[in-house]
C-alpha cells in the first residue's frame, strides 16, 4: 500500500512540475519553446486546461502527502530514537560528571608582553 502511494506521489510530483512549466507567463516560460507563442495545445484552451490540471495535481499532491504521512506512522509517537536519547541526557546519567579537585585548572595565566618589530636601520 505504501509503495503504491509513493509511486503515485512521485508521478503526481512529476506531472505537477510539467504542468507548471508548460504554463505561459510574461516571459512565455517553456510553453514558448514547444509551440512558439503559446500555441502548444491550441491557445486559450491550453491555458485553461493547464490551470485546471495544476489545481487538481496540487490538490492531489497535498492529499497524498498527508496520506503517506499517516500511512508511515507506525504508532511509535513518543518513542525516542537513539539520537534523541543521546541528546536528552540519558548517557549523562550513566557517566556522572565528577567535579575537579580544588586548585586544579585554576592556575593564573602569565601574560606575555608583545614584541614590537624593529625596523632595519638604513644608512645614508
DRENPA-3360 file (N, C-alpha, C; in nm, 2 decimals, always signed):
BEGIN
1 = XXXXXXXX = +0.08/-0.12/+0.00/+0.00/+0.00/+0.00/+0.09/+0.13/+0.00 ~ +0.19/+0.13/+0.09/+0.28/+0.24/+0.10/+0.36/+0.26/-0.03 ~ +0.40/+0.15/-0.09/+0.48/+0.16/-0.21/+0.39/+0.21/-0.33 ~ +0.27/+0.17/-0.33/+0.18/+0.22/-0.44/+0.15/+0.37/-0.42 ~ +0.13/+0.41/-0.30/+0.11/+0.55/-0.27/+0.23/+0.63/-0.30 ~ +0.35/+0.58/-0.27/+0.47/+0.65/-0.30/+0.49/+0.66/-0.45 ~ +0.46/+0.56/-0.53/+0.48/+0.57/-0.68/+0.38/+0.67/-0.73 ~ +0.26/+0.67/-0.69/+0.16/+0.76/-0.73/+0.20/+0.90/-0.70;
9 = XXXXXXXX = +0.26/+0.92/-0.58/+0.30/+1.05/-0.53/+0.41/+1.11/-0.62 ~ +0.51/+1.02/-0.65/+0.62/+1.07/-0.74/+0.56/+1.10/-0.88 ~ +0.47/+1.02/-0.93/+0.41/+1.05/-1.06/+0.33/+1.19/-1.06 ~ +0.26/+1.21/-0.95/+0.19/+1.34/-0.94/+0.29/+1.45/-0.93 ~ +0.40/+1.43/-0.86/+0.50/+1.54/-0.85/+0.56/+1.57/-0.99 ~ +0.59/+1.47/-1.06/+0.65/+1.50/-1.20/+0.54/+1.57/-1.29 ~ +0.42/+1.52/-1.28/+0.31/+1.59/-1.36/+0.29/+1.73/-1.32 ~ +0.30/+1.75/-1.19/+0.28/+1.89/-1.14/+0.39/+1.98/-1.19;
17 = XXXXXXXX = +0.51/+1.94/-1.19/+0.62/+2.02/-1.24/+0.60/+2.05/-1.38 ~ +0.56/+1.95/-1.46/+0.55/+1.96/-1.61/+0.43/+2.06/-1.63 ~ +0.32/+2.05/-1.56/+0.21/+2.14/-1.59/+0.24/+2.28/-1.55 ~ +0.32/+2.30/-1.45/+0.36/+2.44/-1.41/+0.46/+2.50/-1.51 ~ +0.55/+2.41/-1.56/+0.65/+2.47/-1.66/+0.59/+2.49/-1.79 ~ +0.48/+2.42/-1.83/+0.42/+2.45/-1.96/+0.33/+2.57/-1.96 ~ +0.29/+2.62/-1.85/+0.21/+2.74/-1.85/+0.28/+2.86/-1.90 ~ +0.22/+2.94/-1.98/+0.28/+3.06/-2.03/+0.27/+3.17/-1.93;
25 = XXXXXXXX = +0.38/+3.25/-1.92/+0.39/+3.36/-1.83/+0.43/+3.48/-1.91 ~ +0.47/+3.59/-1.84/+0.51/+3.71/-1.91/+0.63/+3.67/-2.01 ~ +0.72/+3.59/-1.97/+0.83/+3.55/-2.05/+0.81/+3.43/-2.13 ~ +0.68/+3.38/-2.14/+0.64/+3.27/-2.22/+0.68/+3.13/-2.16 ~ +0.77/+3.13/-2.06/+0.81/+3.00/-2.00/+0.86/+2.90/-2.10 ~ +0.84/+2.77/-2.06/+0.87/+2.67/-2.15/+0.77/+2.64/-2.26 ~ +0.65/+2.69/-2.24/+0.55/+2.67/-2.34/+0.58/+2.74/-2.47 ~ +0.66/+2.85/-2.47/+0.71/+2.91/-2.59/+0.81/+2.83/-2.66;
33 = XXXXXXXX = +0.88/+2.74/-2.59/+0.98/+2.66/-2.65/+0.91/+2.55/-2.74 ~ +0.80/+2.50/-2.70/+0.73/+2.39/-2.77/+0.64/+2.44/-2.88 ~ +0.57/+2.56/-2.86/+0.47/+2.60/-2.95/+0.49/+2.74/-3.00 ~ +0.60/+2.80/-2.99/+0.62/+2.93/-3.04/+0.56/+3.03/-2.95 ~ +0.44/+3.09/-2.98/+0.38/+3.19/-2.90/+0.26/+3.14/-2.81 ~ +0.29/+3.03/-2.74/+0.18/+2.98/-2.65/+0.08/+2.89/-2.72 ~ +0.10/+2.84/-2.84/+0.01/+2.76/-2.92/+0.03/+2.61/-2.91 ~ +0.09/+2.57/-2.79/+0.13/+2.43/-2.78/+0.00/+2.34/-2.79;
41 = XXXXXXXX = -0.11/+2.38/-2.72/-0.23/+2.29/-2.72/-0.35/+2.37/-2.78 ~ -0.33/+2.48/-2.84/-0.44/+2.55/-2.90/-0.48/+2.68/-2.84 ~ -0.39/+2.75/-2.79/-0.42/+2.89/-2.74/-0.48/+2.89/-2.60 ~ -0.60/+2.96/-2.60/-0.67/+2.98/-2.47/-0.71/+2.86/-2.40 ~ -0.75/+2.76/-2.48/-0.80/+2.63/-2.42/-0.69/+2.56/-2.35 ~ -0.57/+2.58/-2.40/-0.45/+2.51/-2.33/-0.42/+2.58/-2.20 ~ -0.44/+2.71/-2.19/-0.42/+2.78/-2.06/-0.52/+2.74/-1.96 ~ -0.64/+2.72/-2.00/-0.75/+2.68/-1.91/-0.72/+2.54/-1.87;
49 = XXXXXXXX = -0.69/+2.45/-1.96/-0.66/+2.31/-1.93/-0.54/+2.30/-1.83 ~ -0.43/+2.37/-1.86/-0.32/+2.37/-1.77/-0.34/+2.42/-1.63 ~ -0.43/+2.53/-1.62/-0.46/+2.58/-1.49/-0.54/+2.48/-1.41 ~ -0.64/+2.42/-1.48/-0.72/+2.32/-1.41/-0.63/+2.20/-1.37 ~ -0.55/+2.15/-1.46/-0.46/+2.04/-1.43/-0.37/+2.07/-1.31 ~ -0.31/+2.19/-1.31/-0.23/+2.23/-1.20/-0.30/+2.23/-1.07 ~ -0.42/+2.28/-1.07/-0.50/+2.28/-0.95/-0.53/+2.14/-0.90 ~ -0.57/+2.05/-0.99/-0.60/+1.92/-0.95/-0.48/+1.84/-0.90;
57 = XXXXXXXX = -0.37/+1.86/-0.97/-0.24/+1.80/-0.93/-0.19/+1.85/-0.80 ~ -0.21/+1.98/-0.77/-0.16/+2.04/-0.65/-0.24/+1.98/-0.53 ~ -0.37/+1.97/-0.55/-0.46/+1.91/-0.45/-0.43/+1.77/-0.42 ~ -0.40/+1.69/-0.53/-0.36/+1.55/-0.52/-0.23/+1.54/-0.44 ~ -0.14/+1.63/-0.47/-0.01/+1.63/-0.41/-0.02/+1.65/-0.25 ~ -0.10/+1.75/-0.21/-0.12/+1.77/-0.07/-0.19/+1.65/+0.00 ~ -0.30/+1.60/-0.07/-0.37/+1.49/-0.01/-0.28/+1.36/+0.00 ~ -0.20/+1.34/-0.10/-0.12/+1.22/-0.10/-0.01/+1.24/+0.01;
65 = XXXXXXXX = +0.04/+1.36/+0.02/+0.15/+1.38/+0.12/+0.09/+1.35/+0.26 ~ -0.03/+1.40/+0.29/-0.09/+1.37/+0.42/-0.12/+1.22/+0.44 ~ -0.17/+1.16/+0.33/-0.20/+1.02/+0.34/-0.07/+0.93/+0.36 ~ +0.04/+0.97/+0.29/+0.16/+0.90/+0.31/+0.21/+0.92/+0.45 ~ +0.20/+1.04/+0.51/+0.24/+1.06/+0.65/+0.17/+0.98/+0.74 ~ +0.04/+0.96/+0.72/-0.04/+0.88/+0.81/-0.01/+0.74/+0.80 ~ +0.01/+0.69/+0.67/+0.04/+0.55/+0.65/+0.18/+0.51/+0.70 ~ +0.27/+0.60/+0.70/+0.40/+0.57/+0.75/+0.41/+0.58/+0.91;
73 = XXXXXXXX = +0.31/+0.63/+0.97/+0.31/+0.64/+1.12/+0.28/+0.51/+1.17 ~ +0.38/+0.45/+1.24/+0.36/+0.31/+1.29/+0.32/+0.31/+1.44 ~ +0.27/+0.42/+1.49/+0.22/+0.42/+1.63/+0.33/+0.44/+1.73 ~ +0.45/+0.48/+1.68/+0.56/+0.50/+1.77/+0.58/+0.64/+1.81 ~ +0.47/+0.72/+1.81/+0.47/+0.86/+1.85/+0.51/+0.86/+2.00 ~ +0.61/+0.94/+2.04/+0.65/+0.95/+2.17/+0.77/+0.86/+2.20 ~ +0.80/+0.77/+2.11/+0.92/+0.68/+2.13/+1.04/+0.76/+2.07 ~ +1.14/+0.77/+2.15/+1.26/+0.85/+2.11/+1.36/+0.76/+2.03;
81 = XXXXXXXX = +1.42/+0.82/+1.93/+1.52/+0.75/+1.86/+1.65/+0.74/+1.94 ~ +1.75/+0.67/+1.90/+1.87/+0.66/+1.97/+1.94/+0.79/+1.97 ~ +1.93/+0.87/+1.87/+2.00/+1.00/+1.86/+1.93/+1.10/+1.96 ~ +1.79/+1.09/+1.97/+1.72/+1.17/+2.06/+1.75/+1.13/+2.21 ~ +1.77/+1.01/+2.23/+1.81/+0.96/+2.36/+1.94/+1.01/+2.41 ~ +2.04/+1.01/+2.31/+2.17/+1.05/+2.34/+2.17/+1.20/+2.37 ~ +2.09/+1.28/+2.30/+2.09/+1.42/+2.32/+2.01/+1.46/+2.45 ~ +1.92/+1.37/+2.49/+1.83/+1.41/+2.60/+1.90/+1.40/+2.74;
89 = XXXXXXXX = +2.02/+1.34/+2.74/+2.09/+1.33/+2.87/+2.09/+1.20/+2.93 ~ +2.04/+1.10/+2.86/+2.04/+0.96/+2.92/+2.18/+0.91/+2.94 ~ +2.27/+0.94/+2.85/+2.41/+0.90/+2.86/+2.47/+0.97/+2.98 ~ +2.43/+1.09/+3.01/+2.49/+1.17/+3.11/+2.46/+1.11/+3.25 ~ +2.35/+1.04/+3.26/+2.31/+0.97/+3.39/+2.40/+0.85/+3.40 ~ +2.44/+0.78/+3.30/+2.52/+0.66/+3.31/+2.67/+0.70/+3.35 ~ +2.72/+0.81/+3.30/+2.85/+0.85/+3.34/+2.84/+0.99/+3.41 ~ +2.84/+0.99/+3.54/+2.82/+1.12/+3.61/+2.95/+1.20/+3.60;
97 = XXXXXXXX = +2.93/+1.33/+3.60/+3.04/+1.42/+3.59/+3.10/+1.45/+3.73 ~ +3.22/+1.43/+3.74/+3.29/+1.45/+3.87/+3.36/+1.58/+3.87 ~ +3.33/+1.67/+3.97/+3.40/+1.80/+3.97/+3.55/+1.78/+4.00 ~ +3.62/+1.87/+3.94/+3.77/+1.87/+3.96/+3.80/+1.91/+4.10 ~ +3.91/+1.85/+4.16/+3.96/+1.89/+4.29/+3.99/+2.03/+4.30 ~ +3.98/+2.09/+4.42/+4.02/+2.23/+4.43/+4.16/+2.26/+4.39 ~ +4.19/+2.37/+4.32/+4.32/+2.41/+4.28/+4.36/+2.36/+4.14 ~ +4.29/+2.26/+4.09/+4.32/+2.21/+3.96/+4.26/+2.29/+3.85;
105 = XXXXXXXX = +4.34/+2.34/+3.76/+4.28/+2.42/+3.65/+4.26/+2.56/+3.68 ~ +4.31/+2.61/+3.80/+4.28/+2.75/+3.83/+4.42/+2.82/+3.84 ~ +4.52/+2.77/+3.78/+4.65/+2.84/+3.78/+4.64/+2.97/+3.70 ~ +4.70/+3.08/+3.75/+4.69/+3.20/+3.68/+4.77/+3.19/+3.55 ~ +4.73/+3.26/+3.45/+4.79/+3.26/+3.32/+4.88/+3.38/+3.31 ~ +5.01/+3.36/+3.27/+5.10/+3.47/+3.26/+5.08/+3.54/+3.12 ~ +5.07/+3.67/+3.13/+5.06/+3.74/+3.01/+5.20/+3.77/+2.95 ~ +5.21/+3.74/+2.82/+5.34/+3.76/+2.76/+5.34/+3.89/+2.70;
113 = XXXXXXXX = +5.45/+3.97/+2.72/+5.45/+4.10/+2.66/+5.46/+4.09/+2.51 ~ +5.40/+4.18/+2.44/+5.40/+4.18/+2.29/+5.54/+4.24/+2.25 ~ +5.60/+4.18/+2.15/+5.72/+4.23/+2.10/+5.69/+4.32/+1.98 ~ +5.75/+4.44/+1.98/+5.72/+4.53/+1.87/+5.84/+4.50/+1.77 ~ +5.80/+4.49/+1.64/+5.91/+4.47/+1.54/+5.99/+4.59/+1.52 ~ +6.12/+4.57/+1.51/+6.22/+4.67/+1.49/+6.25/+4.69/+1.34 ~ +6.24/+4.81/+1.29/+6.26/+4.84/+1.15/+6.42/+4.83/+1.13 ~ +6.46/+4.78/+1.02/+6.60/+4.77/+0.99/+6.66/+4.91/+0.97;
121 = XXXX = +6.78/+4.93/+1.02/+6.85/+5.06/+1.01/+6.89/+5.08/+0.86 ~ +6.87/+5.20/+0.82/+6.92/+5.24/+0.68/+7.03/+5.33/+0.69 ~ +7.13/+5.32/+0.61/+7.25/+5.41/+0.61/+7.24/+5.51/+0.50 ~ +7.28/+5.63/+0.53/+7.28/+5.74/+0.43/+7.41/+5.78/+0.39;
% end
